[in-house]
C-alpha cells in the first residue's frame, strides 16, 4: 500500500460521544482520550496511541507513525515491510522534533478556610430530624451536631438540601466536606458529592489541586484524648453511634475504600476497634495487615447479618441475623437482641475483661469484691 493509503488506514476513532473515549495516559483525565484505530480491523492501535481533548492543559498526542517508530514489532505484524517503509519514510520525524505534551502540573494539596464550616453550621432538613427521631435525646443530638461541625447547603446551590460532613484532621485543618442527601427514612436519595468537586467546577480551586484524606471526626482525637476509638464506614453511623454510645469516640472512613494504612498513624497510643460493614471484614483486614504498633482489633459479629449491614441497621432492628445463633438468640426481647450483637463478639468481651483488670489494678478493693462475690465484667456497648 502507498503512503496515502497508509495514512488513511489509521485514524482517530470517529465515534461520537464520551463512550468512545478513555482515560488519558498522561494527565489521567477520564473520558477525554480518543484512540487511533485500524480502519481495516476496527481495533485500537495501542492503549497509549491517541489524542487528549485537553490540548492546553495536557497536549498529549501520540501519532501512529510515532507509535510504529517506538514499536517496530507491531509494524511488522500489520503490514508488509516494503509497503510500510514508504509510509514511515514520509511521515516519521526525529524524536527531538516531535510535539511533546505539556508536562502535567504538579499536584497541590489544598485546605479550606474554617469560615466555610462556620457559615454552613446549620441543621439540614432531612438527616437531623431523622437522627432526633431515632435517638430521642436532644442533648446528645445537639452535642453530636457541635462535635462534628455538621452543616447544610443553602437552597440556592442544590434543589434539595444536603447535609455537609466536614473532614477536619487532627491539626484542625479543613480537608474537605462530603455532601449527602437523605430521605425521611434516613437512607440516601442522591449520590454523594464533595465540596472540593464543587469548588473545582466553579474554578475557585485549580484542576490539579488535591485534598488530604483523613478520618471523619479525626479532629475530635485531641478533644477526647482518653476515649477509646471506634471506626465505622459511614459518617451517618459515626454520628448516630456517638449519640447512642457517647463514652466512645466514633470516626468514619467515608466508604469501604476509605480505610487506609497511612490514616491509622494518628491513632498511635489509642485503643481502637474497627467495625466493617458485613461482608467487608476480610477486605479491611488485608488493608491493615502491614500496620504495626497500633492497638486495633476488628469487630466480627456483623458478619452474621446480610451483606452491607452496619451497626446502625442492627441497632435499629432493620436487619436480622442470617441464622439463629444460640448467643444472639431469637427468643430474647428485641432490645436485648440489638445489643447482644455487640456483647457477644469476642473482641468486645476481651476488651471488657482488659478494662476490668485495669480497674482491679488501680482500685484493689474492686478486685477483692470481685473475688468475694464472683463478679464478672459486663459491657453491652462496644468494648
KEMARTI-698847 format. One record per residue (C-alpha): x, y, z; residue in three letters. Coordinates in pm, whole numbers, plus 32768, in hexadecimal, padded with zeros to 4 digits. Example, Ala and Ser with C-alpha at 12.3 -4.5 7.8 and 13.67 -1.06 7.14 Angstrom:
84CE7E3E830CALA 85577F9682CASER 
//
This chain:
800080008000UNK 807981637FBBUNK 80B2827180BDUNK 7F63831B8083UNK 7EA481D980BEUNK 7F76819981F3UNK 7F1D82EB8283UNK 7DAC82A98251UNK 7DC1814E82EBUNK 7E0981CF844BUNK 7D1882DD84C0UNK 7C8C83658605UNK 7B5582A7866CUNK 7A3C835A85B0UNK 793182EF86AAUNK 787884098754UNK 7839843D88C8UNK 790383F98A01UNK 78C6828189F0UNK 79D8825D88E9UNK 7AD8831689C1UNK 7BB9828C8AD0UNK 7CA0830D8BE1UNK 7DC683DA8B66UNK 7F0F83258BB1UNK 7FBB84738BEBUNK 7ED685578CB7UNK 7DF184498D43UNK 7CB684F98CCDUNK 7B8A84148CA8UNK 7ACD83F08B5CUNK 7BA784EF8AA8UNK 7C94841089E0UNK 7C498397887DUNK 7D08826E87F9UNK 7D8C823B8699UNK 7CE8810E85F7UNK 7D41802E84D3UNK 7C2C806683D1UNK 7C5F7F098344UNK 7C1D7E5B8490UNK 7B717F628563UNK 7C647F15867DUNK 7D2B801B8743UNK 7E94803D86D7UNK 7F108053883EUNK 7E8C80C08992UNK 7F7081F18994UNK 7F5282498822UNK 7E578364880BUNK 7E0884CF885EUNK 7D93857A899CUNK 7C7786788984UNK 7D2A875E8A7AUNK 7E1187FD897EUNK 7E79891F8A5DUNK 7EA2887C8BB3UNK 7F1F87298B33UNK 7F70873089C0UNK 7FB185BA89A3UNK 7FA4853F8839UNK 805383F987E2UNK 803283CB8669UNK 8035827985B3UNK 818282A98500UNK 8224830B864BUNK 818A81D986ECUNK 821880F885DAUNK 837081918602UNK 836A812F876FUNK 82C37FDD8730UNK 835E7F4185F6UNK 82D67DEB8656UNK 81737E6C862BUNK 81D27EFC84D9UNK 82467DA8845DUNK 81017D0284C3UNK 80237E038418UNK 80C47E3C82C7UNK 81B97DB281CAUNK 830E7E4A81FCUNK 83317EF080A5UNK 81DF7F9B8098UNK 81FF80098202UNK 835680A481CDUNK 82CC81AE80E3UNK 81C6820881E7UNK 82CC822882F6UNK 83C482EE8226UNK 82C083F081C3UNK 823A84248320UNK 834C83E2841DUNK 83F984F884D8UNK 852B84F585B7UNK 84D784CA8727UNK 8557862A8772UNK 846186C4867AUNK 8326861C86FBUNK 821B86F1879FUNK 82448692890AUNK 811B86A789F7UNK 811B87B78AFBUNK 819F873A8C4AUNK 809186DA8D40UNK 806D87EC8E47UNK 80E887898FA0UNK 7FD1872F908FUNK 7F8E882891A4UNK 7EEF87CB92EEUNK 7DE388C6934FUNK 7D2D89099496UNK 7BF189D294C3UNK 7BB88AF795ABUNK 7B058ABC96F5UNK 7A0C8BCF96A4UNK 79758AE6959EUNK 792489F196B5UNK 789C8B00979BUNK 77BA8BA39698UNK 77218A50963EUNK 76FE89D897A6UNK 758689AC9796UNK 74A9887697B9UNK 742887E59673UNK 72BB8791963AUNK 72D786179610UNK 73F7857196C9UNK 73DD86319812UNK 726385F5983BUNK 729F848297F8UNK 73B9847C98F9UNK 72E185229A03UNK 71C4842D99C5UNK 72AA830099F4UNK 737F83799B17UNK 7265842D9BD0UNK 735984F49CA2UNK 7386865C9C2CUNK 74B2869A9D0CUNK 7578857D9C6FUNK 750F85DC9B0DUNK 757087479B4AUNK 76C286D69BD2UNK 770186069A99UNK 7698872C99BFUNK 779B88099A69UNK 78AE87039A85UNK 78AC86A79916UNK 786888089895UNK 7744878897C5UNK 76CD887C96BBUNK 75D288A695A3UNK 75CF89359443UNK 74F98A6493F5UNK 73C88A589316UNK 747A8B0A91F8UNK 758389FD91C6UNK 74AD88C59199UNK 733B8889916AUNK 733F87A39299UNK 73FF880293D0UNK 752B87299428UNK 75D886EF9572UNK 774D873C9576UNK 7832864A962CUNK 797287139657UNK 7ABC865A9655UNK 7B9F870E974DUNK 7CEE867297A6UNK 7D98865998FAUNK 7E4687A698B6UNK 7CEF884B9889UNK 7D2388809714UNK 7BE98869963EUNK 7C4287639539UNK 7AF587449484UNK 797F872794B4UNK 789F860B9443UNK 7743866593C8UNK 763885619410UNK 74C5855E93C5UNK 73D9849694A5UNK 7268844C94A5UNK 7183844B95D3UNK 71D682DC960EUNK 73498329963CUNK 73B3828794F3UNK 746E833793DBUNK 73A683C092B8UNK 74BE844E91DAUNK 762783EA91A1UNK 771B84A99280UNK 77EE85CD920CUNK 79158690929AUNK 795287FC92EAUNK 7AA087E59232UNK 79F1876A90F5UNK 7900888E9102UNK 7A2189809138UNK 7ADC88F79009UNK 79A189108F38UNK 797B8A7C8F9FUNK 7AEF8AB88F51UNK 7B2E8B2490BAUNK 7C478A2790D8UNK 7D2889A38FC3UNK 7CEE885D8F0AUNK 7E3687CE8F8CUNK 7DDA880A90F9UNK 7DAF86DD91DAUNK 7D2686B69339UNK 7DBF85FD945DUNK 7D0F84BF94C6UNK 7CBE84A19637UNK 7BB983FC9712UNK 7A6B84A4973FUNK 7A70851B98A7UNK 7BED851298BBUNK 7BF8866F9959UNK 7B4D85DF9A8EUNK 7C7F850E9AE8UNK 7D1786399B9BUNK 7BD0869C9C42UNK 7B9585429CD3UNK 7CF284B39D11UNK 7C7E83A79E06UNK 7B5E83119D44UNK 7B9081C59C92UNK 7B6381EB9B1AUNK 7A6181399A42UNK 7A77814498C6UNK 794C810A97E2UNK 791D8134966DUNK 78178246964AUNK 780583A296DFUNK 769883629731UNK 76FA82379809UNK 780882FC98BEUNK 771884169919UNK 760283289981UNK 76E7824E9A55UNK 777E83819AFFUNK 762083C59B85UNK 75D3825F9BEAUNK 772E820A9C71UNK 77BF835F9CD8UNK 78CC82C09DB2UNK 798C826D9C72UNK 7A1D83479B60UNK 798882EA9A0FUNK 7A41832398C7UNK 79DE82C89762UNK 7AA782659630UNK 79A682F89540UNK 798781B6947AUNK 7A1280589459UNK 7B4180D7939AUNK 7B7C81EB949AUNK 7C32810B9593UNK 7DA68133954DUNK 7EDC80D69610UNK 7F6B82389606UNK 7E3282C696AAUNK 7E6881E997DBUNK 7FA382A69842UNK 7ED883A99902UNK 7E53828F99E1UNK 7F9D822B9A7EUNK 7F7582109BF4UNK 7DFB81E39BDCUNK 7D2780AE9C0EUNK 7C69806F9ACAUNK 7B577F829A58UNK 7AF57F7E98E8UNK 79907F31987AUNK 798B7ECD9708UNK 78367EA59667UNK 77D47D39963CUNK 788F7C98951DUNK 79B57D8B9535UNK 7A737CEF9657UNK 7B757C2F9587UNK 7BAD7D5794A0UNK 7BF07E4395C4UNK 7CD77D48966BUNK 7DAD7D40952FUNK 7DBB7EBC9520UNK 7E557ECC967BUNK 7F247D8C967CUNK 806C7E4E9674UNK 80117F4A9783UNK 80EE7F1D98B6UNK 80FA7FC09A0DUNK 7F8B80279A1AUNK 7E957F7B9B03UNK 7D6E7F2C9A21UNK 7C7D7E0A9A09UNK 7B617DAD9921UNK 79F67D85998AUNK 797E7C4398E7UNK 78167C159957UNK 77807CD89834UNK 77EA7BBC974CUNK 76B87B0197CCUNK 75D87BFD971AUNK 75827C3695AAUNK 768B7CD294C8UNK 76C77E4894FEUNK 76157E53964EUNK 76AF7F4A9742UNK 76967F8D98B5UNK 757680839888UNK 74A97F8497C6UNK 74D67E8898DEUNK 74987F7E99F9UNK 73547FF89959UNK 72E17E96990FUNK 72D97ED29797UNK 738E7D8B974CUNK 73807C3197E3UNK 74987B309807UNK 74B87A3596ECUNK 7498791397E0UNK 741978E39941UNK 755478F39A13UNK 753978619B73UNK 75F079919C00UNK 75297A969B44UNK 73EE79C89B61UNK 72947A0C9AD5UNK 71DA79CE9C1DUNK 72597B039CD1UNK 71B67C599CCBUNK 71FC7D3F9BA2UNK 72C07E369C78UNK 73AD7D299CF3UNK 73DE7C969B97UNK 744A7DE59B0AUNK 755D7E079C0DUNK 75BD7C979C20UNK 76697CAE9ACEUNK 77637D949B79UNK 777E7CDE9CC4UNK 77A97B869C24UNK 78D67BE39B52UNK 7A227B599BDBUNK 7ACD7CA69B92UNK 79E57D629C7AUNK 79F07C519D81UNK 7B6B7C579D90UNK 7B777DD19D9EUNK 7A767DD49EB6UNK 7B4E7CDA9F77UNK 7C837DB19F3FUNK 7BD47EE89FBDUNK 7B577E2CA0EFUNK 7CB67DADA139UNK 7D3C7F10A123UNK 7C347F85A218UNK 7C907E70A30CUNK 7DFD7ED5A2F4UNK 7DB28045A331UNK 7CAE8001A43DUNK 7D007EC0A4FFUNK 7BB57ED0A5B7UNK 7AFF7E83A471UNK 7BD47D4DA441UNK 7B8A7CDFA5A6UNK 7A117D08A572UNK 7A297C53A425UNK 7ACD7B25A4C8UNK 79E07B30A5F0UNK 789E7B3AA528UNK 79127A96A3E5UNK 78D97BCFA314UNK 791B7BD2A19DUNK 79417CFCA0B0UNK 780B7D4C9FE5UNK 78177E409EC4UNK 76F97E4B9DC9UNK 77837F759D09UNK 78BD7F629C35UNK 79EA7EEC9CFEUNK 
//
